[in-house]
């Protein structure tokens, strides 16, 4: 079984930065994609960024130019460096691992990010 644990969320002022981390525990095969999604109150969950094992990235519109996703495969850890934060970035940020070997997605519990104006 795979467990994802996020950390790094918190309260930050507009214009500030945060770095989120997601550590994967359990058996992980070398064929997966990891990503960050977020969900604000009353809104649907949306893509923030995804990164393949090889380091190819794709960003949602909300993240382009401000956020950077990265991963350390040896540490089974993914990061999200967020900058120029805005109150609209306030949401619960979820870590996702898409295992192509297992044919399923795994989700973390989420970490709250709150940006004050």
N, C-alpha and C positions, 0 to 999 in steps of 0.2 A: 504494500500500500504506500502511496505517496502522500506526504503531508507538506503543505506550503505554509511558511510562517513569515508574515510581513512585519516590518518595523520601520521606524523613522518618521511616522506621521506626527502631527502636532499642530500647534497654533503659530502662525507667522503673520507678520504684517505684509500688506500689499507691497510688491516690489522685492520681497525677500526670496530666499531660496530654501529648499529642503532636499534631502536625499533619502529616498525610500530604498529599502532592501527587502529581498525575498529569498529565503533559504529553503531549498527543497530537501526533504528527508525521505529516505526509503529508496527502493530500487528504481533506478531511472536508466532506461536504455539510451543509446546514442542516436536517437532519432526523435527529436522533439522541437517544439517551438515554445518560447515563453513570452508572456506579455503582461502588460498592465492595462486594466480597465478601471473605470470609475463610475460611481453612481451618486448623483446629487438627489436630495429629497424631492420626490415628485417627478423625477425624470428617469428615463431609461438608462440602463448601463451602456456606456460608450467606450470605444477603443481609445486608449491613450497611445500605446506603442507596443509593437511586438518585435522580437528578435529571434532569429534562428540560431541553431547551435553553431553555425559557421559565422555568425555575426552580421548577417543581413538584417536590416531594420526597416520598419514601416511605421509611420506615425499617423495618428488621427489628427484632424484639423485643429483640435484643441491644443495639441502639443507642438506643432511644427514651429521651429525657430526658438523655442523656449525650453523644451525638455530634451534630455538625452538618455536613451536606454542603453544599457551595457550588461554584460554577463561574464562571469568567471566560471567556466565549466568545471574546473578542478574543485572549486569550492561549492558547486551546485548553487550558486547565488546569482541573482539578477538585481540590477540597480536601476533606479530612475532618478536622475539628477534634474530637479525642477528649478527653474529660474524665472525671474520677472513674474512672480505669482500675482494673481488677481483674485478678488473675491469670488468670481465665477469658477475658480478652480476648487472651491470648497466642495468636498465630496468624500465618500469612502472609496479608497483606492484598493483594488483587488489584484492579487497576483494570480496568473493563470499559467498552467503548463499543459500544452497539448501534446500528448504522447501518441505518435503515429504507430508505434509498436502495439500499444495497448488499445488504440482506437477510442480514446476517451480524453476528456478534459478533467483537470484537477483545479480546484480553486482554494485560495487561502480564505481566512476569515475576514480580511480587510483591515485597513488602517485609516483612521480618520485624519483628513487634512482640512484645516480651517484657516482661511485667509481673511484677515480683518482689514477693513478699509481705513 
